[in-house]
Each structure stands twice: as C-alpha cells, then as structure tokens.
Amino acid sequence: MRTYPHHLTADLPELPVPRLDESLERYRTASAALYGPEGEADVNQAIADLMMGYAPALQQTLEDYAATMAQTGSNWMVEQWMERYLTNRAPLQLTTNATYQLNLPTAATGVDRIVELLQRIGSIHILQAKRATPAELDLQGRRMSMDGWAEFNGGIRTPAIDEDLWMRAGTGPTYRTIGILYQGRMWEVALTGPEGKLLDPDQLRSFVKTVLQQTEPAHQHFAAFSSIGSELLSLGAPWDAAENRSMYNRLVNMLFTLTLDPEATNDVDTLARWAFEPGYAWVYKPLSYLAALDSDLLAVHVEHSVIEPGTLATAVARMQAVDLEALDAQYDAYVAKPHELVWHGVAYDLSPVEAAAHAMHAERVIVRRDENLPFPISFEAGAQLILMIAQVLTYGYIRGQSEVFDMRHFRAGRTEVIRPVTVQAVNFVTALVQGQATEEQFAAALTAHRDWVGAANMGKVFDRHLMMLEYIAQELGGAEADFFTKNTKARENFLSTSTLGSAEVVVRSLFAPACVDGFGVSYTSTLDGIEFMVTWGDEARQAEIFLSKLEPAAELLYNFTTAI
C-alpha cells in the first residue's frame, strides 16, 4: 500500500466505478468535439472493438478491485494514481509539483513577519501532529476526505529506482522542528517544546534572527540538487550514506520548510523563480513555504502526490483565522538552537535543469468578466469558453482542455477531470468567432458544461476510469488496443486548467504544462475580472499570440451576452 486512509473518513461514500457504457459514451462525445468525421469514425470503431473484446473483463476486474479497496477505507484509483506520481523520473518542479501564492498577510515586515508566519502556519501543522485536525466540510456540508492532511505532519518523498518511496514523519507534537532555508543554507529550527506547544514568540524571534545573521551564502546549496529528478537522484541516493543518514532523518521529520528570499519582489517573476528554478525548496517535501521579508508575498511549493489544492485551501483559511493573542505558547530554555544541516559528498551538474527552468515562462492576464448576465453562467464555464475562443483566435481550432474537479467528498477521494471542450461548446465558440452565434447555441454550451459538472460530482466521468482500465489491461491484455493508443485527443491536456475560485485564500498558482507544447492555466475570480495565470515552455507554438487573444476572447463572449 502506498496510501494510508484516514481513520475519520474511511466511512465516506464509496467512489463508484462508472458504468462502462456511460464512460465510453461520454468519451465518444468528447472525442466528437475534437475530430472531423474520419477521426470520429475511427474512435467509434475503437470503442466497438474494445466492447467486443477486452472491455467486459477489464471492467469486471476493476469492479472486484473496487469492492476490495472500499473495505480498506480507500478506493479503486488512489494506489495507481499515487504510483503515477511516484514513478515520475523527471524534475518534479517542471512536471507535477505546483506553487500556490497564499493570501496570508502579516502585520509587520522583517523578523516579526516571519515569526507571525511561523505562528499561523505552525499552528495548523501542530494540530495535525497532535492528530487533532478538525473535520473538513464542503459548502454543502459534506464531510471531505482527510487523507491529505497527513502531510501537515511532515514526511518526505524519497527518490528510489523505478518508483519513489513515501516516508512518514515521526508522530506527536513535542520537540518538532522546521527547516528555514536562507542563502542556500538549511537550518533546523525548533518550533515546539516538551509540551507540544508553539515556542514563545520571543524565542522564535531569536531563532529567526540567528538564521538571518548568517549572511555568507552556502558553499554548496542545500536544496538545489533536489531539482534534478529521481532518475539521477535514485542512483546516487546520498541520504543512504552514513554521514548523511541522520541529517536526512531530520529533514524527513520537519513539519515543513520555509525559504526566506531577501530578493523577492511582489510580481510574477518571483513566483516563477520560486516555482521552477532550482534551490528554492527541497522539492520532495510535501509543503515548502516561501516568503518575502519585506512584503506580503508568500507561497507554498507543493509535492502533489499526496495532497490536493482543496485541502491546502482549507488549511490556509484556518491559518488566516488563527488568533495570535490566544495562542498557548511555551518558553523552553533548553530547546536546541538553530542547527545547520549540510550534505556530505554530494556533487551534481545542475546546468541541464537550470536550462529547462529558464525555458519555462509565466504571465498574468486579467480579462473582463460581466456579473449582470441574462441567465446564470458559472465562473468556471465562462473561463473555459474564453480559453476556447482564444484558441480559435490563435490557431483556428480547439485542442483538449482539462478542468480539475474536487472529489474529496468520496472515500479517499482526490480529483477528477472535467472535459469542457464539448460539441456544443465548439459549435458556439466557432459561430461566435464568425459572428453567427445564437442564444440557443450558448445555452446548449452551458448545459453541456453543467452536465459534466454533475457527472463529475457523482463520479461518472471517464478520465480516471479509463486510466484504471488501461492499467489493468497492461496485466490482463488489451493495452495495445486502438482505443488506448490511437485518436486519444479527448484525454489530451493541451490546456491543463485549475481554479480554487476567488483569491480570498489562494491568490494564484503556477504549474508546468502537462504536454510540452501546451499551457498550464490557473484562473481566479478577482475584483477586476478573471485572472489567468499562464505558464508554458519554449516548445509551445504562438504562445504570445495566444495570451494576447485572451482579452479579445472575453470581449467577444461578454459582448454577446450583453446583446441577448
């Protein structure tokens, strides 16, 4: 087992296995939006061949497996989902990790700012160390899976041959530490004492001052080499060397790390640097916070194999609500002073990953959003239509978009994928660009998006389902079927998109595109409209033109709705 179901939510509703006919029909219609008649016919034939061949046995095997996993408090996809993360051999910050800018302002700057952040962030992590994290409810009052909260107790992902390992931190709140990364040097800093309480703010302040007084940069950067990826790191495994083993255990048991960046400015360039360049986080820790000293800029670098954005957003909302005056802190004269951690016998060439990081680009675009509309349009549906319109204005056609959907209301739930590029959406967007769109086409596009949302909410969409059927097919046969290997645009993520709604908790996020010529897009509802935070690599075609078309796309959409 790679995953550990939380004992308080092992009784949540079971994640249903979608019916085979439902998934294949939804896949067929999603494919029809992306192919011409010939490609659509090929997809239909591949579906028919699968149904006549391997599909029934694959589905039955999955249903049997789902029943077994449900009895353990888990579900039918989390183990294999985790495996997909842990077998990623590439640099994490350039593939599956994500960086989230947090709305957690402080009353002061400098040392006092860092102390307040340690109090707010530390309080939530210590609750998890005590196994006292309160239940999480969604807006409908449903309990949410608590599986992702385990990572607020620390731990680490350790590179290994073929598949990485997850190492849990020690339990309990007493004598817990964090790491403070400054000038490339990692300092182990005490956060709690013998009573399991946060240390007194004056004591924390003295520790932060001690670290900030160490102005000499690292002779060898502590964290930078974590960015090269598991393919190389698993071969050397420096944490297994006798001289590093104790130090690595300390890193494992840290509740979190906090990088202090004296050069941070409140802009996208800093966030992109934090997200993609080597040295700003030990990228295998689940949660690595990054802070500017003299502004409210704060982010967290997330190792995504173990935690979903919804869990993070709830944690940050609780950090915002911490009453600093009511904190029960303790002073411990005997607690260890900040101690520098140093690797021994480590030497890696960072130039390839540095070049890859410099090939990543990020830009923030704010577009119009109208509130007074003739009928309700969800923020997500509007944003997805704008992205499709921008695709047509740039390329003349639409490629696949994925929209992450929170599934934590199910047992061991994680996320699913909504496919907003529907036949109805393509028809509307194409007609809109040509100046021929009708109200009926618009209503049909919105209805199709709502249908996807409703299906995802009930666990009846196809991405995770087909992932598992393909996984089983690798064992039972069928993985080479045309259905899995040809005409798979409906599972493509040309635009990988994600949102947490407003900027009240998470301001924006940055993550690498899922395909080399695609884009990563986070979008947020702001007072000024819709903010798109877009990332791309050098291989993306006409990237600057695509970004320049987002504003005209929004104008087209809302000029149309105004005219209704």
Order of alpha helices (4+ residues) and beta strands (2+ residues): alpha-alpha-alpha-alpha-beta-alpha-beta-beta-beta-beta-alpha-alpha-alpha-beta-alpha-beta-beta-alpha-beta-alpha-beta-alpha-beta-beta-alpha-alpha-alpha-alpha-beta-beta-beta-beta-alpha-alpha
